[in-house]
């Protein structure tokens, strides 16, 4: 089936995956944090999702400072440069 790569479709997919990760981190969290003891497996899983959906040109996994989130690791859209020449 694949992921809808149009802007709104991909934005919705990214939001849903990030929400799943956020809720999973909250569910498994304790006072010392949850995924922080091995964030590499979570990052690898998100990168696998991007790769299997052929989204490497559109998305990446990064750490974002978000005081409202338990998990700073998120999928984000890559900025697409347009050729205006």
N, C-alpha and C positions, 0 to 999 in steps of 0.2 A: 504494500500500500504506500508506504513512504510518508514523508512530511511535506506539507504544503509550503513551498519555499517563497511564495509571495509574501510581501512584508507583513501583513496582518496575520496570515496563517502561521508564519514562523514565529512571530511575536507571541501568539497564543501558545504554541508548542513550548517555547522557552519558558514562559510564565508557568505553565503547568508542571514542567519538569522541576523548575526551581521551587515551586510550592511543595512538590512531593519531597524534595530534598530537605527543605526547611522543616516540614512536619516530621519527617523521619529523625532529623537531628533533635528536635524538641522532644520527641517520644523517647529517645535513647539518652537524653541529657541528664547529667547530674551537676552538682555545683561546680565541679572542676572542668566542665565542658564535656563534650561527647566525642565528636570526630577528631578533636585535636590530637588524640594520641596516635592516630594514623590517617591523616587527611589524604595521603597519597592514593589509597585504594578508592576513596570516594571520587577524587579527581580523575583517576583512571577510568572509573565506571562512566562518569559523565563524558569523558573524551571518547570512550567506546560508543556511547549513544550517538554522539556527533558523527563519528566515522561511519557507523553502520547505516546512518541515514543520509550519507553523502553530503554533509553540511559543513565540511571543513572550510569551504570558501565563504561561509556565511556566519559561522559561530566560533566561539572559543570558550574555554573554561578559565576563569580568573578569580582572584580574591578581591572583594569589594568591601569597603568600609561602610557598613550599614548598621547604625546603632539600633534599629528596630528588628534586626534579624539575628537569629542564633547562629546561623551559618553564613560565613563570609564568602564561601565558595559557591560560585554561580556560573551558569551559562549566560553569555552575552552575545549580542550581534556584533559582527565586525562592521566597521564603517566601510561603506562601499564608495570608492572614489569614482566620480563620473568624469569622462573626458569631454570637456567643454570647448576644445579647440576646433 
